[in-house]
Amino acid sequence: MATILRDWSYRYQWLYDSISRLAALSVGGETNFRQLTLHGLTINSDTKILDLCCGSGQATRVLVKYSQNVVGLDASPLSLARARRNVPQAKYVEAFAEKMPFSENEFDLVHVSVALHEMESEQLQKILKEVYRVLKREGIFTLVDFHHPTNFLFKPPLWMFLWLFETKTAWRLLKTDLPQLLTQIGFQVQKQSLHAGGSIQVIQAKK
């Protein structure tokens, strides 16, 4: 159950950014948080990257430093308008993640940052299948999202954050085995790392 703070955080960019920076302190700050999914990956200026559910472009801003071929996709016109202002170097597409307007085998890398917890179970499966479809063979899917804490000291702050800002889908993700789900779809999970007492997970999977 989320509070009115959730609505405010989406309505007011300064509030969302403040919350993001505060939450990222647990992994060494926002700059480090935005780099977590990219560790160990080979990315050059021609790498075609899809920033899925890009929001206002917080992660897109990092991705364009690696590649000149970045596309941000989001279903929210308001978020995309902000993203275009914040990161004009990328291209943007308004569409739903479970029905992307891209051809098969189009992207070298698909990236999603703290967005899958917003999805219902059936919707999540459709999105992951779409990611598999639009990735090139040997392409990489990398994500960062919530995870059930392995250190009990991190449980209270995560519970409080989810109660204030998230909905039941975030709680459900904590019970979801994402590596297993990705494997069932056809991905080869290459890496799963846990951060902030296990409350944050990073996954890299290959098509």
C-alpha positions as CSV (number, residue, x, y, z in Angstrom):
1,M,0.0,0.0,0.0
2,A,1.6,3.3,-1.2
3,T,0.9,6.7,0.3
4,I,0.2,10.0,-1.4
5,L,4.0,10.5,-1.5
6,R,4.1,8.1,-4.5
7,D,1.8,10.3,-6.5
8,W,3.9,13.4,-5.5
9,S,7.1,11.7,-6.4
10,Y,5.9,11.2,-10.0
11,R,4.3,14.6,-10.2
12,Y,7.3,16.6,-9.0
13,Q,10.6,15.9,-10.5
14,W,12.6,17.5,-7.7
15,L,11.0,15.1,-5.2
16,Y,11.6,12.0,-7.3
17,D,15.3,13.0,-7.7
18,S,15.7,13.7,-4.0
19,I,14.2,10.3,-3.1
20,S,16.4,8.6,-5.7
21,R,19.6,10.2,-4.4
22,L,18.7,9.3,-0.8
23,A,17.9,5.7,-1.6
24,A,21.2,5.4,-3.6
25,L,23.3,6.2,-0.6
26,S,23.0,2.6,0.4
27,V,25.2,1.7,-2.6
28,G,27.6,4.6,-2.5
29,G,25.6,7.3,-4.1
30,E,23.5,7.7,-7.3
31,T,26.5,7.8,-9.7
32,N,27.6,4.4,-8.4
33,F,24.1,3.1,-8.4
34,R,23.6,3.9,-12.1
35,Q,26.8,2.1,-13.0
36,L,26.0,-1.2,-11.2
37,T,24.3,-2.8,-14.2
38,L,27.2,-2.0,-16.5
39,H,30.1,-3.5,-14.6
40,G,32.1,-5.9,-16.7
41,L,30.2,-5.2,-19.9
42,T,31.9,-4.1,-23.2
43,I,30.1,-1.1,-24.6
44,N,31.4,1.1,-27.4
45,S,30.0,4.1,-29.3
46,D,28.2,1.9,-31.8
47,T,26.5,-0.4,-29.3
48,K,22.8,-0.1,-29.8
49,I,21.2,0.3,-26.3
50,L,17.6,0.3,-25.3
51,D,16.9,2.0,-21.9
52,L,13.6,0.3,-21.2
53,C,11.1,2.1,-19.0
54,C,13.5,5.0,-19.1
55,G,11.4,7.4,-17.0
56,S,12.8,10.9,-16.9
57,G,16.2,9.7,-18.2
58,Q,18.2,9.2,-15.0
59,A,19.9,6.1,-16.3
60,T,19.8,7.3,-19.9
61,R,22.1,10.1,-18.9
62,V,24.8,7.5,-18.0
63,L,24.2,5.2,-21.0
64,V,24.8,8.1,-23.5
65,K,28.3,8.5,-22.1
66,Y,29.1,5.0,-23.4
67,S,27.2,4.9,-26.7
68,Q,25.9,7.3,-29.3
69,N,23.1,4.9,-30.2
70,V,20.8,4.9,-27.2
71,V,17.0,4.7,-27.4
72,G,14.8,5.4,-24.4
73,L,11.3,3.8,-24.2
74,D,8.5,4.7,-21.8
75,A,4.7,4.7,-21.7
76,S,4.5,8.1,-20.0
77,P,4.4,11.2,-22.2
78,L,5.3,13.3,-19.2
79,S,8.3,11.2,-18.4
80,L,9.5,11.2,-22.0
81,A,9.1,15.0,-22.2
82,R,11.4,15.3,-19.1
83,A,13.8,12.8,-20.6
84,R,14.1,14.7,-23.8
85,R,15.0,17.8,-21.8
86,N,17.4,16.0,-19.5
87,V,19.2,13.9,-22.0
88,P,18.7,15.2,-25.6
89,Q,21.5,12.9,-26.9
90,A,19.2,9.9,-26.9
91,K,16.2,9.0,-29.1
92,Y,12.9,8.3,-27.4
93,V,9.9,6.2,-28.2
94,E,6.5,6.2,-26.4
95,A,5.2,2.7,-26.1
96,F,4.4,0.0,-23.6
97,A,7.2,-2.3,-22.6
98,E,5.1,-5.5,-23.2
99,K,4.5,-4.5,-26.8
100,M,7.6,-2.7,-28.1
101,P,7.5,-1.3,-31.7
102,F,10.9,-2.8,-32.6
103,S,12.0,-5.6,-34.9
104,E,13.5,-8.8,-33.7
105,N,17.2,-8.9,-32.9
106,E,17.5,-5.1,-32.9
107,F,19.5,-4.2,-29.8
108,D,22.9,-5.2,-28.4
109,L,22.0,-4.3,-24.9
110,V,18.6,-3.8,-23.1
111,H,18.8,-2.0,-19.8
112,V,16.1,-1.5,-17.1
113,S,16.6,0.3,-13.9
114,V,14.2,-0.1,-10.9
115,A,11.1,-0.6,-13.1
116,L,10.1,-4.3,-13.1
117,H,8.7,-4.1,-9.6
118,E,5.9,-1.9,-11.1
119,M,4.6,-4.8,-13.2
120,E,1.9,-7.4,-12.5
121,S,3.1,-11.0,-12.8
122,E,1.6,-11.6,-16.3
123,Q,2.8,-8.2,-17.5
124,L,6.4,-8.9,-16.2
125,Q,6.5,-12.2,-18.2
126,K,5.4,-10.4,-21.4
127,I,8.0,-7.7,-20.9
128,L,10.8,-10.2,-20.4
129,K,9.7,-12.1,-23.5
130,E,9.7,-8.9,-25.5
131,V,13.2,-8.1,-24.2
132,Y,14.4,-11.5,-25.5
133,R,12.7,-10.8,-28.9
134,V,14.3,-7.4,-29.5
135,L,17.8,-8.5,-28.3
136,K,20.4,-9.6,-30.9
137,R,21.8,-13.1,-30.5
138,E,24.5,-12.9,-27.7
139,G,22.9,-9.6,-26.7
140,I,22.8,-8.7,-23.0
141,F,19.8,-7.8,-20.8
142,T,20.8,-6.1,-17.6
143,L,18.6,-4.9,-14.7
144,V,18.6,-3.5,-11.2
145,D,15.7,-3.8,-8.9
146,F,14.5,-4.7,-5.4
147,H,15.4,-8.0,-3.7
148,H,14.4,-9.5,-0.4
149,P,17.1,-8.4,2.0
150,T,19.7,-11.0,3.2
151,N,20.8,-8.7,6.1
152,F,18.0,-8.1,8.6
153,L,19.3,-4.6,9.3
154,F,18.1,-3.6,5.8
155,K,14.6,-5.0,6.1
156,P,13.0,-2.1,8.1
157,P,14.2,0.7,5.7
158,L,13.2,-1.3,2.6
159,W,9.8,-2.1,4.1
160,M,9.3,1.5,5.0
161,F,10.3,2.7,1.5
162,L,8.0,0.2,-0.2
163,W,5.1,1.1,2.1
164,L,5.5,4.8,1.4
165,F,6.2,4.8,-2.3
166,E,5.3,1.4,-3.9
167,T,2.4,-0.9,-4.5
168,K,1.7,-4.6,-4.1
169,T,3.7,-5.4,-7.2
170,A,6.9,-4.4,-5.5
171,W,6.2,-6.7,-2.6
172,R,5.5,-9.5,-5.1
173,L,8.8,-9.0,-6.8
174,L,10.6,-9.7,-3.5
175,K,9.1,-13.2,-3.8
176,T,10.0,-13.6,-7.4
177,D,13.0,-15.6,-8.6
178,L,14.1,-13.4,-11.5
179,P,17.1,-15.6,-12.5
180,Q,14.8,-18.6,-12.8
181,L,12.2,-16.7,-14.7
182,L,14.8,-15.4,-17.1
183,T,16.1,-18.9,-17.6
184,Q,12.7,-20.2,-18.4
185,I,12.3,-17.6,-21.1
186,G,15.6,-18.6,-22.7
187,F,18.2,-16.3,-21.2
188,Q,21.5,-17.5,-19.9
189,V,21.9,-15.7,-16.5
190,Q,25.6,-14.8,-16.3
191,K,25.6,-12.8,-13.1
192,Q,23.4,-11.9,-10.1
193,S,24.9,-9.6,-7.5
194,L,23.3,-8.3,-4.3
195,H,23.9,-4.9,-2.8
196,A,22.7,-2.9,0.2
197,G,22.3,-5.9,2.5
198,G,20.7,-7.9,-0.3
199,S,17.9,-5.3,-0.8
200,I,19.1,-4.5,-4.3
201,Q,19.8,-7.1,-7.0
202,V,21.7,-6.6,-10.3
203,I,21.3,-9.3,-13.0
204,Q,23.1,-9.6,-16.3
205,A,21.7,-12.2,-18.8
206,K,22.6,-13.2,-22.3
207,K,20.3,-14.2,-25.2
